[in-house]
Amino acid sequence: MIDRETFTELMSGVCAPVTVVTATAADGRPHGSTVSSFASLSLDPPLVSFALDRASGLLAHLQPGDPVGVNILGAHQQELASTFARRHRGPGLKFDGVTWTVRAGLPYLPESAGWTAGRVERHVDGGDHILLVVHIEEAESTAAAPLVYARRVFGTHSLLAVAS
Ligand SMILES: Cc1cc2nc3c(=O)[nH]c(=O)nc-3n(C[C@H](O)[C@H](O)[C@H](O)COP(=O)(O)O)c2cc1C
């Protein structure tokens, strides 16, 4: 058995992408949360996955069949990552003061480094988290530098110096 600290310390050293996953509630209000567990899962069919804490407020709006958006943040969007990581905010409140629009019926953060949208295909039990498998229907990438998270700080990706 490994203890909690050993596990979290190990995972803090794994460099992760930073996204804001979004959904639209039945009453039309936008929901969004910062998510670093986003990953590519399958090319054919095109599937991605991410894990949400069972206590996540967003999870209720992402049931199998529901549409879901993923804003892949760029290095210039660190503030948005912190805004959407705030817990216990009322419906739609995280979007106060944030520039956003609707794309494919989902909350979209313009200037993001990438965007993809699709439908939740299924939930997979993942201990205290739920793994969501998403079938991708649209995607757009840009050349913007990505925002990444490792050792509990934000950063970006850069080339190693080429050895001469
Ligand atoms: C860099 C970063 C990455 C995160 N990644 C995840 C994640 O993959 N899954 C998750 O459930 N929470 C993740 N969180 C925490 C959520 O963003 C945070 O708990 C949020 O308040 C949940 O909001 P909600 O309850 O409205 O869904 C992350 C937070 C940060 C700062």
Ligand as a Chemical Component Dictionary entry (heavy atoms), coordinates in Angstrom:
data_LIG
# 
_chem_comp.id                   LIG 
_chem_comp.type                 NON-POLYMER 
_chem_comp.pdbx_formal_charge   0 
_chem_comp.three_letter_code    LIG 
# 
loop_
_chem_comp_atom.comp_id 
_chem_comp_atom.atom_id 
_chem_comp_atom.alt_atom_id 
_chem_comp_atom.type_symbol 
_chem_comp_atom.charge 
_chem_comp_atom.model_Cartn_x 
_chem_comp_atom.model_Cartn_y 
_chem_comp_atom.model_Cartn_z 
_chem_comp_atom.pdbx_ordinal 
LIG C1  C1  C 0 -4.507  22.460 -12.910 1  
LIG C2  C2  C 0 -5.758  21.820 -12.354 2  
LIG C3  C3  C 0 -6.206  20.614 -12.881 3  
LIG C4  C4  C 0 -7.365  19.991 -12.399 4  
LIG N1  N1  N 0 -7.777  18.812 -12.961 5  
LIG C5  C5  C 0 -8.902  18.207 -12.500 6  
LIG C6  C6  C 0 -9.364  16.986 -13.075 7  
LIG O1  O1  O 0 -8.765  16.430 -14.014 8  
LIG N2  N2  N 0 -10.507 16.427 -12.588 9  
LIG C7  C7  C 0 -11.211 17.010 -11.542 10 
LIG O2  O2  O 0 -12.238 16.459 -11.134 11 
LIG N3  N3  N 0 -10.783 18.170 -10.978 12 
LIG C8  C8  C 0 -9.663  18.776 -11.438 13 
LIG N4  N4  N 0 -9.229  19.951 -10.875 14 
LIG C9  C9  C 0 -10.015 20.523 -9.781  15 
LIG C10 C10 C 0 -11.288 21.204 -10.286 16 
LIG O3  O3  O 0 -11.008 22.163 -11.299 17 
LIG C11 C11 C 0 -11.987 21.909 -9.128  18 
LIG O4  O4  O 0 -12.258 20.978 -8.106  19 
LIG C12 C12 C 0 -13.276 22.582 -9.556  20 
LIG O5  O5  O 0 -13.671 23.471 -8.559  21 
LIG C13 C13 C 0 -14.432 21.641 -9.781  22 
LIG O6  O6  O 0 -15.548 22.448 -10.074 23 
LIG P1  P1  P 0 -17.013 21.853 -10.174 24 
LIG O7  O7  O 0 -17.369 21.293 -8.827  25 
LIG O8  O8  O 0 -17.865 23.044 -10.581 26 
LIG O9  O9  O 0 -16.992 20.778 -11.228 27 
LIG C14 C14 C 0 -8.094  20.589 -11.342 28 
LIG C15 C15 C 0 -7.653  21.810 -10.800 29 
LIG C16 C16 C 0 -6.495  22.422 -11.303 30 
LIG C17 C17 C 0 -6.032  23.735 -10.714 31 
# 
loop_
_chem_comp_bond.comp_id 
_chem_comp_bond.atom_id_1 
_chem_comp_bond.atom_id_2 
_chem_comp_bond.value_order 
_chem_comp_bond.pdbx_ordinal 
LIG C1  C2  SING 1  
LIG C2  C3  SING 2  
LIG C2  C16 DOUB 3  
LIG C3  C4  DOUB 4  
LIG C4  N1  SING 5  
LIG C4  C14 SING 6  
LIG N1  C5  DOUB 7  
LIG C5  C6  SING 8  
LIG C5  C8  SING 9  
LIG C6  O1  DOUB 10 
LIG C6  N2  SING 11 
LIG N2  C7  SING 12 
LIG C7  O2  DOUB 13 
LIG C7  N3  SING 14 
LIG N3  C8  DOUB 15 
LIG C8  N4  SING 16 
LIG N4  C9  SING 17 
LIG N4  C14 SING 18 
LIG C9  C10 SING 19 
LIG C10 O3  SING 20 
LIG C10 C11 SING 21 
LIG C11 O4  SING 22 
LIG C11 C12 SING 23 
LIG C12 O5  SING 24 
LIG C12 C13 SING 25 
LIG C13 O6  SING 26 
LIG O6  P1  SING 27 
LIG P1  O7  DOUB 28 
LIG P1  O8  SING 29 
LIG P1  O9  SING 30 
LIG C14 C15 DOUB 31 
LIG C15 C16 SING 32 
LIG C16 C17 SING 33 
# 
